[in-house]
Amino acid sequence: MGFARRKSFRLTAEPLSFVGVILALGDKLTLTIGDMAFGGEGVARVEDFVIFVPFVAVGEVVEAEVTELKKRFARARLLRVVAPSPERVEPLCPHFGECGGCQYQHLAYPAQLRLKHKQIGDLFQRLGRFDPGLIAPVIPCPRPYGYRNRIMIRSQWDKFKQGLNIGFIRADNRLVVDIEECKIAEPALNEQIKHVRAHPPPKGGIKVVLRIFPEGWEVPPDSFFQNNFFLLPGLVEVVRDRLRESGTRHLLDVYCGVGFFSLELGDLVESFVGVELDRLAIQAARRNAVTRARTNGEFVAGAVEDLLPALLMRFTAQAATVLLDPPRKGCQPETLELLRRTRPAQVIYVSCHPATMARDLNVLCADDVFELVQVVPLDMFPNTQHVECVADIRCKSAAGGKMEACQSRDPSF
């Protein structure tokens, strides 16, 4: 198979010395992979100097070419696997290594699960000083290929072939690799790719979002919904178990989207409130609630930072769970500080980015305000570096009473 060439960020090929090791761009090295970094790159060392190599496995001996030099590390492209790992498999996609969508198709699926579990534990230990033993085994996806229900196709003019490339961003630069199908996308999306290719845009530089909408849910075209229907029931069950175990009576669903978690969990609580900036999503959430005859909650449109303080005043701290499902960048500092001050009995944090999750949980758990009970990873993104996690933290120092001085007189709360 071919492997992508990573663009160099140095303008010179002058050799550089690192702790007695002299390296230059273009150097070809024989390396032993000792670890895998979060993000999918293998970690090799020359003396104490770190070199990152993609598309490898722990224990492999490989030949690689240096493509980028920094003060503390280098990157290299894989040229040849000299001694392959027993966990190496043949990728299904002919574009693997060139397309930037997947990082782990060369690894057997059980190996991917073990790798992600270790990476999450390492991240939580390094970024949050949490015990890696709190990380549960990764729940596998029943369908490691053909699972994505949403993809973004880009087009770009290729001056060399004098035609459009229609596909995904390359692994090594911002150019578009031409693809005819995506092995991790649902078959119906690959049919849509064929349609886009048969009716190409008149010029390059456009983006086309292809998606399959969930049955029984109203979702506006640009609103968020989980992109793996096959493990979605497992995700719901994990969150339900965490909420049920807490015994709380009220749920505040922050970044609620079209109301998915609120409506799936609403039967476990006396009342709920969903908060979301996307007004079209909130309108859809209200209609989804009607469809499901869910009458014990409401959905509010607006910025979390603006609405959260007043909403938290409605709940008794010892009876409340706050569910956070933020974007990949995590929560705003003021949101975390508000939760530390108001101290709900439980915070359930759902995220597809373990690093920002660990960072935010470290803030919440500082000074023993909250305690991390468990993190349950779910492989919602097989063959890629990404993984969904559900974290359960509990208040350690709640003194009872209201979260703030006032409380709602609304009897539903």
C-alpha distance (Angstrom), angle and dihedral (degrees) to the residues before:
residue distance angle dihedral
M1 . . .
G2 3.78 . .
F3 3.77 122.8 .
A4 3.79 127.6 -147.4
R5 3.78 121.3 -104.6
R6 3.79 110.9 -129.9
K7 3.78 115.0 -137.8
S8 3.81 113.0 -112.3
F9 3.79 119.5 -123.7
R10 3.81 94.9 -159.0
L11 3.79 122.3 85.6
T12 3.78 95.1 -154.3
A13 3.75 135.4 57.2
E14 3.80 92.1 -152.0
P15 3.82 110.5 140.8
L16 3.80 115.3 -106.5
S17 3.78 127.2 -157.1
F18 3.80 120.3 -133.6
V19 3.81 117.5 -177.6
G20 3.77 90.2 -33.8
V21 3.83 93.9 -41.5
I22 3.81 115.7 115.2
L23 3.81 114.7 -153.9
A24 3.78 133.4 171.3
L25 3.78 133.9 -176.9
G26 3.77 109.7 -85.4
D27 3.79 94.9 27.7
K28 3.80 111.8 145.4
L29 3.79 113.6 -140.7
T30 3.79 137.3 -177.1
L31 3.81 106.3 -135.4
T32 3.79 138.3 -179.4
I33 3.82 114.0 -141.0
G34 3.79 109.3 -131.5
D35 3.80 102.0 173.6
M36 3.80 144.7 -3.7
A37 3.80 120.4 -116.9
F38 3.78 122.8 -142.6
G39 3.79 103.7 -92.0
G40 3.79 94.7 47.9
E41 3.79 106.0 -85.6
G42 3.79 121.6 130.8
V43 3.79 118.2 -124.5
A44 3.80 119.8 -133.1
R45 3.79 129.6 167.9
V46 3.78 135.5 -146.0
E47 3.80 102.3 -164.0
D48 3.83 99.4 -44.4
F49 3.80 95.4 -30.1
V50 3.82 116.1 110.2
I51 3.80 122.6 -134.3
F52 3.81 120.7 -172.9
V53 3.81 118.8 -147.5
P54 3.83 124.2 -179.4
F55 3.83 128.5 -140.6
V56 3.80 96.3 28.8
A57 3.81 137.5 115.0
V58 3.78 133.7 -132.4
G59 3.80 112.0 -85.2
E60 3.79 95.9 21.4
V61 3.78 122.9 132.4
V62 3.79 109.7 -141.6
E63 3.76 142.6 171.9
A64 3.80 113.6 -127.9
E65 3.79 139.2 173.0
V66 3.82 121.2 -133.0
T67 3.81 110.0 -117.9
E68 3.81 103.8 163.3
L69 3.80 133.2 31.4
K70 3.79 126.0 -162.4
K71 3.79 131.6 167.3
R72 3.79 93.9 -101.0
F73 3.80 104.2 25.3
A74 3.78 147.0 6.4
R75 3.77 135.6 -142.8
A76 3.77 127.2 -139.6
R77 3.78 136.9 -175.3
L78 3.77 119.9 -123.8
L79 3.79 113.5 -108.1
R80 3.81 102.6 170.0
V81 3.78 140.6 -9.8
V82 3.80 106.2 -127.0
A83 3.82 98.0 180.0
P84 3.83 111.8 16.6
S85 3.78 125.2 -150.4
P86 3.82 116.6 -113.3
E87 3.81 85.0 -123.9
R88 3.83 92.8 62.0
V89 3.81 114.9 109.4
E90 3.79 134.9 177.9
P91 3.83 110.8 -90.8
L92 3.79 115.2 -120.5
C93 3.79 93.9 -142.2
P94 3.82 119.1 75.0
H95 3.82 88.6 -151.6
F96 3.81 95.2 57.1
G97 3.79 110.0 126.1
E98 3.78 91.3 26.5
C99 3.83 101.6 52.6
G100 3.80 113.0 66.9
G101 3.80 96.1 -142.1
C102 3.82 100.1 88.3
Q103 3.80 131.8 40.1
Y104 3.84 104.2 172.8
Q105 3.80 109.9 43.5
H106 3.81 87.8 113.3
L107 3.84 90.9 63.7
A108 3.80 126.9 78.0
Y109 3.79 110.0 -109.5
P110 3.84 96.9 -112.7
A111 3.81 87.9 52.9
Q112 3.81 90.2 52.5
L113 3.81 90.4 54.2
R114 3.80 93.2 49.7
L115 3.80 90.7 46.3
K116 3.79 93.6 51.4
H117 3.80 91.1 47.6
K118 3.81 91.2 53.9
Q119 3.80 92.6 44.8
I120 3.81 92.2 52.1
G121 3.80 91.1 48.3
D122 3.80 91.0 49.5
L123 3.81 92.0 48.8
F124 3.79 93.8 49.2
Q125 3.78 91.4 47.7
R126 3.80 94.2 47.4
L127 3.81 101.1 38.0
G128 3.77 101.1 30.9
R129 3.81 104.6 20.0
F130 3.80 88.8 -125.7
D131 3.79 125.6 153.5
P132 3.84 108.4 -99.5
G133 3.79 86.6 -143.7
L134 3.81 87.8 75.6
I135 3.82 89.8 68.9
A136 3.80 111.4 95.0
P137 3.83 120.8 -146.5
V138 3.81 113.3 -79.7
I139 3.81 112.3 -95.4
P140 3.83 106.3 -128.5
C141 3.77 125.9 -129.4
P142 3.81 113.4 -116.0
R143 3.81 88.2 -138.2
P144 3.85 114.4 40.8
Y145 3.81 91.3 178.8
G146 3.80 129.7 40.5
Y147 3.81 94.6 25.8
R148 3.82 107.9 115.2
N149 3.80 114.7 103.0
R150 3.81 95.8 -174.8
I151 3.81 131.3 45.4
M152 3.79 136.4 160.1
I153 3.80 118.3 -131.9
R154 3.79 119.4 -161.5
S155 3.78 131.9 -164.7
Q156 3.78 127.4 -148.0
W157 3.78 133.3 173.1
D158 3.80 112.9 -113.6
K159 3.79 107.8 -152.2
F160 3.80 92.6 -168.2
K161 3.79 96.0 58.6
Q162 3.82 92.4 27.0
G163 3.77 92.7 -129.2
L164 3.78 144.4 87.4
N165 3.77 124.6 -76.5
I166 3.80 108.8 -148.7
G167 3.77 116.2 -169.9
F168 3.81 141.8 58.7
I169 3.80 136.9 -27.1
R170 3.80 112.6 -86.0
A171 3.79 122.3 -110.2
D172 3.80 93.2 -119.8
N173 3.82 105.7 40.1
R174 3.80 144.2 -2.9
L175 3.80 95.9 -82.5
V176 3.80 121.2 113.7
V177 3.79 120.8 -112.4
D178 3.81 114.3 -144.3
I179 3.82 111.4 -120.7
E180 3.79 135.0 174.8
E181 3.80 97.8 -164.8
C182 3.79 140.5 5.6
K183 3.79 115.4 -132.7
I184 3.80 94.8 -154.1
A185 3.83 93.9 48.8
E186 3.79 122.8 92.1
P187 3.83 113.0 -97.4
A188 3.80 91.2 -111.7
L189 3.81 89.6 60.2
N190 3.78 91.2 52.2
E191 3.79 87.4 56.1
Q192 3.80 87.5 53.6
I193 3.82 89.8 50.7
K194 3.81 88.7 55.5
H195 3.81 89.0 52.5
V196 3.82 92.1 51.3
R197 3.79 90.9 48.7
A198 3.80 91.5 48.2
H199 3.82 90.0 50.7
P200 3.81 103.2 35.2
P201 3.79 121.8 -173.2
P202 3.80 115.3 -100.6
K203 3.79 92.3 -113.8
G204 3.77 140.8 11.5
G205 3.76 131.4 -96.3
I206 3.81 100.0 63.4
K207 3.79 130.6 124.2
V208 3.79 125.0 -143.1
V209 3.81 120.7 -167.9
L210 3.78 113.5 -149.5
R211 3.78 118.0 -168.6
I212 3.78 145.6 158.2
F213 3.77 112.4 -135.1
P214 3.82 118.9 -134.1
E215 3.76 116.2 -102.5
G216 3.78 112.8 -110.3
W217 3.81 95.7 14.0
E218 3.77 129.6 98.4
V219 3.81 108.6 -136.8
P220 3.83 122.3 171.3
P221 3.83 113.1 -129.5
D222 3.81 95.1 -104.2
S223 3.81 98.8 35.3
F224 3.78 124.2 107.3
F225 3.79 125.0 -102.0
Q226 3.81 128.4 160.1
N227 3.81 109.4 -85.6
N228 3.82 97.9 -141.6
F229 3.80 115.8 66.1
F230 3.81 92.9 177.0
L231 3.83 97.0 65.7
L232 3.80 95.2 29.3
P233 3.85 93.1 96.8
G234 3.80 87.9 53.9
L235 3.80 91.2 51.8
V236 3.79 91.1 50.6
E237 3.80 91.6 48.9
V238 3.81 92.7 51.8
V239 3.81 92.1 51.1
R240 3.83 91.4 44.8
D241 3.80 90.7 52.2
R242 3.79 91.5 51.1
L243 3.82 93.1 47.5
R244 3.81 93.6 44.2
E245 3.79 92.0 50.3
S246 3.80 92.5 53.8
G247 3.80 93.4 57.7
T248 3.80 93.1 -144.9
R249 3.81 120.0 154.5
H250 3.81 103.1 -152.3
L251 3.80 131.4 54.0
L252 3.80 129.0 -159.7
D253 3.82 108.0 -166.6
V254 3.81 107.8 -160.3
Y255 3.82 118.6 -162.9
C256 3.81 86.4 13.3
G257 3.82 99.2 170.2
V258 3.81 110.2 -170.2
G259 3.80 90.8 -9.1
F260 3.79 98.3 -93.3
F261 3.81 99.8 146.8
S262 3.82 94.7 34.3
L263 3.78 92.1 54.5
E264 3.81 95.2 40.7
L265 3.81 91.5 50.5
G266 3.79 100.4 33.3
D267 3.80 93.9 100.6
L268 3.82 90.6 62.4
V269 3.81 95.7 59.4
E270 3.78 138.9 50.0
S271 3.80 92.9 -127.3
F272 3.80 142.2 -1.8
V273 3.80 140.9 -169.4
G274 3.80 124.2 -157.2
V275 3.81 119.9 -155.8
E276 3.80 124.5 -164.0
L277 3.82 136.7 156.8
D278 3.82 93.1 -147.6
R279 3.81 102.4 88.7
L280 3.79 94.1 -166.6
A281 3.80 88.4 54.2
I282 3.81 91.0 51.1
Q283 3.81 90.9 51.1
A284 3.80 88.7 50.5
A285 3.82 90.2 47.5
R286 3.79 90.8 56.1
R287 3.79 91.2 51.1
N288 3.81 90.7 45.7
A289 3.81 87.8 54.3
V290 3.80 90.7 53.3
T291 3.80 90.9 49.2
R292 3.81 89.5 54.0
A293 3.81 94.7 40.8
R294 3.81 88.9 -123.9
T295 3.80 105.4 159.8
N296 3.81 105.1 160.1
G297 3.79 97.9 85.2
E298 3.78 148.7 36.5
F299 3.81 140.1 -138.3
V300 3.80 122.8 -132.2
A301 3.81 126.6 -164.4
G302 3.77 120.3 -141.8
A303 3.79 146.2 75.3
V304 3.78 114.2 -46.0
E305 3.79 91.8 -133.8
D306 3.82 90.9 55.7
L307 3.81 99.2 43.1
L308 3.77 104.2 34.3
P309 3.82 99.7 76.3
A310 3.81 94.7 56.3
L311 3.80 93.5 40.9
L312 3.78 92.9 52.4
M313 3.79 89.5 55.9
R314 3.80 89.3 68.1
F315 3.77 95.7 64.2
T316 3.77 135.5 74.4
A317 3.78 104.7 -123.9
Q318 3.80 95.8 -133.7
A319 3.80 91.3 51.9
A320 3.81 100.6 45.6
T321 3.79 136.5 94.3
V322 3.79 121.1 -168.8
L323 3.81 113.8 -155.9
L324 3.81 114.3 -157.8
D325 3.80 120.4 -165.2
P326 3.82 101.3 164.3
P327 3.81 130.6 170.5
R328 3.81 118.2 -85.7
K329 3.81 91.3 -86.9
G330 3.81 89.9 65.3
C331 3.79 130.9 -136.7
Q332 3.78 128.8 -27.8
P333 3.83 113.8 -103.8
E334 3.82 91.2 -119.4
T335 3.82 90.2 56.5
L336 3.79 91.5 53.0
E337 3.79 91.9 46.6
L338 3.80 91.2 50.2
L339 3.80 90.6 52.9
R340 3.80 90.4 49.3
R341 3.78 89.7 52.0
T342 3.81 98.2 44.1
R343 3.83 95.6 38.1
P344 3.81 106.8 -157.3
A345 3.79 113.6 -159.1
Q346 3.82 92.6 -110.3
V347 3.79 139.7 15.6
I348 3.81 118.0 -164.6
Y349 3.79 109.8 -164.4
V350 3.83 119.0 -164.2
S351 3.79 117.8 -171.1
C352 3.80 143.1 156.0
H353 3.81 90.4 -152.3
P354 3.83 112.4 68.1
A355 3.82 92.9 -173.7
T356 3.82 95.9 59.7
M357 3.80 89.2 39.9
A358 3.82 91.5 54.8
R359 3.81 90.0 47.0
D360 3.82 92.8 51.5
L361 3.81 94.3 43.5
N362 3.79 89.0 51.5
V363 3.81 88.1 58.1
L364 3.80 93.3 46.9
C365 3.81 93.9 47.4
A366 3.81 96.3 45.4
D367 3.81 115.3 121.6
D368 3.82 89.9 14.0
V369 3.81 93.5 -76.4
F370 3.81 91.1 134.0
E371 3.79 132.0 13.1
L372 3.80 125.3 -145.1
V373 3.80 108.8 -124.8
Q374 3.79 101.6 177.7
V375 3.79 145.3 -25.1
V376 3.81 117.4 -145.3
P377 3.82 114.6 -166.0
L378 3.79 120.7 -157.1
D379 3.79 122.5 -166.4
M380 3.79 98.0 -128.6
F381 3.84 89.2 152.5
P382 3.84 109.6 46.6
N383 3.82 117.8 -170.8
T384 3.80 90.9 20.5
Q385 3.79 134.4 88.8
H386 3.81 91.7 -110.5
V387 3.80 127.7 98.5
E388 3.82 134.2 173.8
C389 3.80 118.8 -127.9
V390 3.80 133.9 -167.9
A391 3.80 114.7 -157.6
D392 3.80 124.3 -167.8
I393 3.79 117.1 -158.1
R394 3.80 126.3 174.8
C395 3.78 131.4 -156.1
K396 3.81 111.5 -106.6
S397 3.77 100.0 -173.6
A398 3.80 107.4 35.0
A399 3.77 109.2 145.5
G400 3.78 94.8 -162.9
G401 3.76 125.0 -117.5
K402 3.77 126.1 87.4
M403 3.76 123.9 -26.3
E404 3.77 88.7 -122.1
A405 3.76 136.8 1.3
C406 3.78 98.1 -78.3
Q407 3.77 134.7 51.6
S408 3.79 134.5 -163.7
R409 3.78 118.9 -97.9
D410 3.80 88.8 -152.4
P411 3.85 103.4 118.6
S412 3.82 90.8 -143.0
F413 3.79 87.3 71.4
